[in-house]
Amino acid sequence: MNMPPITKNLIIINVLFFLAQQILGMRYDMDLNDILGLHFFLASDFHLYQLVTYMFMHGNFQHILFNMLAVWMFGRVMESMWGPKRFLLFYMICGIGAGLTQEIVQYISFQVNGLGALPLDGLVSVDGYTMPLSTYLNFWTTVGASGAVYGILLAFGVTFPDERMFIFPLPVPIKAKYFVIGYAVLELLLGLGNRGDGVAHFAHLGGMVFAWLLIMYWRKNNGGGTYYGSGSTGEQLKRKVQDFFRRFFSAKPKMKASHGRMTDDMDYNARKKQRAEEINRILEKVKRDGYGSLTEEEKRKLFDASQQ
């Protein structure tokens, strides 16, 4: 149940925002979704900060439950692989990218439905109600961490494509890569179907697209501490950890005046070598059998090594 820091704090922050949303709504009739949710950029209630804040707002308990469950399941794995700084950067870029995608899709709908030809004070009829266009546009609000979550799902599928997952109600396990592809196709079909279900399907796809672009950028540059690059993810992680220990092994030991200090240094170097061998063994297991085959103790050791 141990969670790396960013995964844990993201869940805590989302839950706190959800509780604040419920309490302020019941006691003071304040709609935080209207304030912090992402409005259409042509609406009067739009603010640039909403591209960030909308990720921490949710429509109902079921919405936040499934999003945070996905962050807990897949986010902690990716943070353990990347480290907290890179994982947080990835999460935020995917969330903001999903918001930008939603804005583009809303603008296309705005033009296709002929709303762009109307003045903002022009009247529109929606579900039997007549209102000014400016008022109607303020109802176009997007909330939820789903865009960032779908980015994490794609990252997991790319990193562990052959990891088998049990997905209800399927009776057999499915590989992660097929799980991700299936979700992407489903979101595309639902988005094109224009079901009017109140779900931002194209925002989900936008999160996956930005996740893919960021991963491809990391692969191409192979820098900044990312474990993506040529070869498998396990090989890149193994190379990073090995490089870390090699810096110590290649340094010439300094002579100590005290025999006791020299003995301590020899013991210390022996322990470092033993840890390096243990990490190599774990990485070989990841490469051979996948991340899910590790014990909790092996996952902890791997995470601790990635933070150093």
C-alpha positions in Angstrom: 0.0 0.0 0.0 3.0 2.3 0.1 2.6 5.1 -2.5 5.3 7.4 -3.9 4.9 11.0 -2.9 3.4 12.6 -6.0 0.8 9.9 -6.5 -0.2 10.1 -2.9 -0.4 13.9 -2.8 -2.3 14.1 -6.1 -5.0 11.8 -4.6 -5.1 13.8 -1.4 -5.4 17.2 -3.2 -8.2 15.8 -5.4 -10.1 14.5 -2.4 -9.7 17.8 -0.5 -11.0 19.8 -3.5 -13.9 17.4 -3.8 -14.8 17.8 -0.1 -14.5 21.6 -0.3 -16.7 21.5 -3.4 -19.4 19.6 -1.4 -19.2 21.6 1.7 -19.2 25.0 0.1 -22.0 23.9 -2.2 -24.3 22.8 0.7 -23.5 25.6 3.2 -22.9 28.6 1.0 -24.4 27.6 -2.4 -21.0 28.2 -4.0 -20.3 26.2 -7.2 -16.5 25.5 -7.3 -16.9 23.8 -10.6 -18.1 27.0 -12.1 -15.2 28.9 -10.6 -12.4 26.4 -11.1 -13.8 24.3 -14.0 -12.5 24.9 -17.5 -14.9 27.2 -19.4 -15.0 27.7 -23.2 -12.3 30.3 -24.1 -14.9 32.6 -25.7 -17.1 32.6 -22.6 -17.0 35.5 -20.1 -16.2 33.1 -17.2 -13.1 31.7 -18.8 -9.7 32.2 -17.1 -6.3 30.9 -18.1 -5.7 29.3 -14.7 -8.7 27.0 -15.3 -6.5 24.9 -17.6 -4.8 23.7 -14.3 -7.6 23.9 -11.7 -10.1 22.0 -13.7 -8.0 18.8 -13.2 -8.8 18.8 -9.5 -12.5 19.3 -9.8 -15.0 16.4 -10.3 -18.7 16.1 -11.1 -19.7 13.5 -8.6 -18.4 10.8 -6.3 -18.2 8.1 -9.0 -16.2 10.5 -11.2 -13.5 11.1 -8.6 -13.5 7.5 -7.4 -12.6 5.9 -10.7 -10.1 8.6 -11.6 -8.2 8.3 -8.3 -8.4 4.5 -8.4 -6.6 4.7 -11.8 -4.0 7.2 -10.4 -3.4 4.8 -7.5 -3.2 1.7 -9.7 -1.0 3.0 -12.6 0.4 6.3 -11.3 2.5 4.8 -8.6 4.0 2.4 -11.1 5.0 5.2 -13.5 6.3 7.4 -10.7 8.4 4.5 -9.4 9.9 4.2 -12.9 10.3 7.9 -13.6 10.8 9.6 -10.2 8.5 12.3 -8.7 9.6 15.3 -10.8 9.2 13.7 -14.1 5.9 12.0 -13.2 4.5 15.3 -12.0 5.6 17.0 -15.2 4.0 14.3 -17.2 0.7 14.4 -15.3 0.4 18.2 -15.6 1.2 18.3 -19.4 -1.3 15.5 -20.1 -4.0 17.3 -18.1 -3.3 20.7 -19.7 -3.1 19.0 -23.1 -6.5 17.4 -22.6 -8.0 20.8 -21.6 -6.6 22.4 -24.8 -8.0 19.6 -26.9 -11.4 20.1 -25.3 -11.2 23.8 -26.1 -10.4 23.1 -29.8 -13.3 20.5 -30.0 -15.7 23.0 -28.4 -14.6 25.7 -30.9 -15.3 23.3 -33.8 -18.7 22.6 -32.4 -19.3 26.4 -31.9 -18.6 27.0 -35.6 -20.3 23.9 -37.0 -23.5 24.7 -35.2 -23.6 28.2 -36.5 -23.1 29.9 -33.1 -20.1 31.8 -34.4 -22.3 33.8 -36.7 -24.4 35.1 -33.8 -23.5 38.1 -31.6 -22.8 37.3 -27.9 -26.1 39.0 -26.9 -28.0 37.1 -29.6 -30.6 34.6 -28.3 -30.3 30.8 -28.6 -32.9 28.2 -27.8 -31.6 25.2 -25.7 -33.9 22.4 -24.5 -36.9 24.7 -24.7 -35.2 27.6 -22.9 -34.2 30.8 -24.6 -31.1 32.6 -23.4 -28.3 35.0 -24.6 -25.4 33.2 -26.3 -23.0 34.6 -23.7 -25.0 32.9 -21.0 -25.2 29.6 -22.9 -21.4 29.5 -23.5 -20.7 29.8 -19.8 -22.5 26.4 -19.4 -19.7 24.8 -21.4 -17.6 23.7 -18.5 -15.1 20.8 -18.3 -14.0 19.2 -15.0 -12.0 16.1 -14.0 -8.5 14.5 -14.0 -9.5 12.1 -16.7 -7.3 13.6 -19.3 -4.2 13.2 -17.1 -5.4 9.7 -16.1 -5.7 8.6 -19.7 -2.2 9.8 -20.3 -1.0 7.6 -17.4 -2.8 4.7 -18.9 -1.1 5.2 -22.2 2.3 5.5 -20.5 1.7 2.2 -18.7 0.7 0.5 -21.9 3.8 1.8 -23.6 6.1 0.9 -20.7 4.6 -2.5 -20.0 2.9 -3.5 -23.2 2.8 -7.3 -22.4 1.7 -6.9 -18.8 -1.5 -8.9 -18.4 -4.5 -7.3 -16.7 -7.8 -8.6 -15.5 -10.6 -6.3 -16.7 -14.1 -6.9 -15.6 -16.2 -8.5 -17.1 -13.7 -10.2 -19.4 -13.0 -13.8 -18.3 -9.4 -13.8 -19.4 -6.5 -11.4 -18.9 -5.7 -8.9 -21.6 -2.3 -7.4 -22.4 -1.8 -3.7 -21.4 -1.2 -2.6 -24.9 -4.5 -4.0 -26.1 -6.3 -2.5 -23.1 -5.0 1.0 -24.0 -5.8 0.6 -27.7 -9.3 -0.6 -26.8 -9.9 2.4 -24.6 -8.6 4.8 -27.2 -10.9 3.4 -29.9 -13.9 3.4 -27.6 -13.3 7.1 -26.7 -13.0 8.0 -30.3 -16.2 6.2 -31.3 -18.1 7.7 -28.3 -16.8 11.2 -29.2 -17.7 10.9 -32.9 -21.1 9.5 -32.0 -22.0 12.7 -30.2 -24.0 10.9 -27.6 -24.6 13.9 -25.4 -23.6 12.0 -22.4 -21.8 14.9 -20.8 -18.4 13.1 -21.0 -15.4 14.9 -22.6 -14.3 12.0 -24.7 -12.0 14.1 -26.9 -10.3 15.5 -23.8 -9.5 11.9 -22.8 -8.0 11.3 -26.3 -6.1 14.6 -26.0 -4.5 13.4 -22.7 -3.4 10.3 -24.5 -2.1 12.2 -27.5 0.0 14.6 -25.4 1.3 11.6 -23.4 2.4 9.9 -26.6 4.1 13.1 -27.9 5.9 13.6 -24.6 7.1 10.0 -24.5 8.3 10.2 -28.1 10.2 13.4 -27.3 11.8 11.7 -24.3 12.7 8.7 -26.4 14.3 10.9 -29.1 16.3 13.0 -26.7 17.0 10.3 -24.1 17.9 12.9 -21.5 16.7 14.6 -18.4 16.7 11.4 -16.4 14.0 9.6 -18.4 14.2 5.9 -18.7 12.9 5.9 -22.3 15.4 5.4 -25.1 16.7 2.7 -27.4 15.8 -0.7 -26.2 13.3 -1.8 -23.6 12.4 0.2 -20.5 14.0 -2.3 -18.3 17.3 -1.9 -20.1 17.2 1.9 -19.8 16.4 1.7 -16.1 19.1 -0.9 -15.6 21.6 1.4 -17.4 20.7 4.4 -15.2 21.1 2.5 -12.0 24.3 0.9 -13.2 25.7 4.3 -14.1 24.9 5.5 -10.7 26.9 2.8 -9.0 29.7 2.9 -11.6 30.5 6.5 -10.6 31.3 5.2 -7.1 33.2 2.1 -8.2 35.4 4.0 -10.7 36.6 6.5 -8.1 39.9 5.7 -6.6 39.6 5.2 -2.8 41.6 7.6 -0.6 44.1 6.3 1.9 43.0 6.6 5.4 45.3 7.2 8.4 43.2 4.9 10.5 43.1 1.1 9.9 39.6 1.1 11.3 38.4 3.7 8.8 39.9 1.7 6.0 38.0 -1.3 7.2 34.8 0.7 7.3 35.3 1.9 3.8 35.9 -1.6 2.5 32.7 -2.8 4.2 30.8 0.2 2.8 32.0 -0.5 -0.7 31.1 -4.2 -0.3 27.6 -3.2 0.7 27.3 -0.9 -2.3 28.4 -3.7 -4.6 25.9 -6.0 -3.0 23.1 -3.5 -3.5 24.0 -3.0 -7.1 23.9 -6.7 -7.8 20.5 -6.9 -6.1 19.2 -4.1 -8.3 20.6 -5.8 -11.4 18.8 -9.0 -10.4 15.5 -7.1 -10.0 15.8 -5.4 -13.3 16.5 -8.6 -15.1 13.3 -10.0 -13.5 11.3 -6.9 -14.8 12.7 -7.4 -18.2 11.9 -11.1 -18.2 8.6 -11.3 -16.4 7.3 -7.8 -16.2 6.8 -5.3 -13.3 3.9 -7.2 -11.9 6.1 -10.2 -11.1 8.0 -8.3 -8.4 7.4 -8.7 -4.7 6.5 -5.6 -2.6 10.1 -5.7 -1.2 11.6 -5.8 -4.7 9.4 -2.9 -5.8 10.5 -0.9 -2.7 14.1 -1.5 -3.5 13.7 -0.5 -7.1 11.9 2.7 -6.1 14.5 3.6 -3.6 17.3 3.1 -6.2 15.4 5.3 -8.7 15.3 8.2 -6.2 19.1 8.3 -5.6 
